[in-house]
Amino acid sequence: MKKTDLQALMQAVEHLLARHTELQQQNQILREERGQLIEKNDIAQQKIVAMISRLKALEQDL
């Protein structure tokens, strides 16, 4: 194997390792965002259920 081939291979490995790290960080950010969205969705769902309950209670009062 030539020295230039080895250098090119080392550069490719370094590039792949850097890309891997970037993807891991991106994945972590996306997981955190997903968790936040799930939490917001749960809160919205609770508000809707409470609103429906209040509307039903108002309907019964009429």
C-alpha positions in Angstrom: 0.0 0.0 0.0 1.4 3.4 -1.0 1.8 6.2 1.5 -0.7 8.3 -0.4 -3.3 5.5 -0.3 -2.8 5.1 3.5 -3.1 8.9 3.9 -6.3 8.9 1.9 -7.7 6.0 3.9 -6.8 7.8 7.2 -8.6 10.9 6.0 -11.6 8.9 5.0 -11.7 7.3 8.4 -11.4 10.6 10.2 -14.1 12.1 8.0 -16.4 9.1 8.8 -15.7 9.4 12.5 -16.5 13.1 12.5 -19.7 12.5 10.5 -20.6 9.8 13.0 -20.2 12.2 15.9 -22.3 14.8 14.1 -25.1 12.3 13.5 -25.0 11.1 17.1 -25.4 14.7 18.3 -28.2 15.3 15.7 -29.9 12.2 17.0 -29.7 13.3 20.6 -31.2 16.7 19.7 -34.0 15.1 17.7 -34.8 12.7 20.6 -35.0 15.7 23.0 -37.3 17.6 20.6 -39.5 14.5 20.2 -39.8 14.3 24.0 -40.8 18.0 24.2 -43.4 17.5 21.4 -44.8 14.5 23.1 -45.1 16.5 26.4 -46.8 19.4 24.6 -49.2 17.0 22.9 -50.1 15.4 26.2 -50.8 18.9 27.7 -52.9 19.8 24.7 -54.8 16.6 25.0 -55.5 17.2 28.7 -56.8 20.7 27.9 -59.1 19.3 25.2 -60.5 16.7 27.5 -61.1 19.3 30.2 -62.8 21.6 27.7 -65.1 18.8 26.5 -66.0 18.1 30.1 -66.9 21.7 30.7 -69.0 21.9 27.6 -70.9 18.7 28.6 -71.5 20.2 32.1 -72.8 23.4 30.5 -75.0 21.4 28.2 -76.5 19.5 31.2 -77.2 22.8 33.0 -79.4 24.0 30.1 
